[in-house]
Amino acid sequence: MSLAAEAFVSQIAAVEPWPENATLYQPLKDDQILLSDCASSLAVQTYLRMCGLPVQVACKANAEYMSPSGKVPFVHVGNQVVSELGPIVQFTKAKGHSLSDGLDDVQRAEMKAYMELVHNMLLTAELYVQWCDDSTAAEISRPRYSSPYSWPLNHILAYQKQWDVRRKMKAIGWGGKCLEQVYEDVSQCCQALSQRLGTQPYFFNKHPTELDALVFGHLFTILTTQLTSSELAERIKRCSNLLAFCKHIEHTYFKDKSA
């Protein structure tokens, strides 16, 4: 998109208020959705709740193909369709809703660096475990991904997805990693996040930012999703303040979803 087009979209976004019927699309229900998709969806839901913006969740089997970027989740707001957390943050900011306006330039740069860390480590680890670990792919990922489709399309699409992810893993240097190396990467990521959080309620003192939404989305999903191994969750549990952080976010923003 050109700069002029981006500016035009921002002007439209700024003029139109956030509607009550805004919808977030994800592929499947929470108990059927893949780990990485669930984490990304929860991060966006958390961010919108932190902004006080209502959104209803809709499950569409072809959400991945409906998304303008080919990735989920995406939101349908008025006449606009925006996918993934980063662009959605920019879209809400154009409407006057921002969680990071109070940060200075140094803090904003630090926040972006930690968000990159989460994307590069946690999200990549989720994708690796889903599709590069043979037992997880066979027992969980392929059955879930293929569940909306009939035979033989279900098998074709599931294996195509697995091949695509494995090809991307090779391209970024993760193709030759073993599970233990991936778990160690997750440990290092969690340790870095734990040190930055310290004893604060949020990563930047008393107020949440999009970093808090992103971290919660991934950590909470890993902690609550059953895989063939619990090792991913165990690595997170070694950082007690990250567990407390997840409980705090869940209680503060998802009281209606708490048991």
Secondary structure, 3 states (H helix, E strand, C coil): CCHHHHHHHHHHHHHCCCCCCCEEEECCCCCCCCHHHHHHHHHHHHHHHHHCCCCEEEECCCHHHHCCCCCCCEEEECCEEEECHHHHHHHHHHCCCCCCCCCCHHHHHHHHHHHHHHHHHHHHHHHHHHHHCHHHHHHHHHHHHHCCCCCCHHHHHHHHHHHHHHHHHHHCCCCCCCHHHHHHHHHHHHHHHHHHHCCCCECCECCCCHHHHHHHHHHHHHHHCCCCCCHHHHHHHCCHHHHHHHHHHHHHHCHHHCC
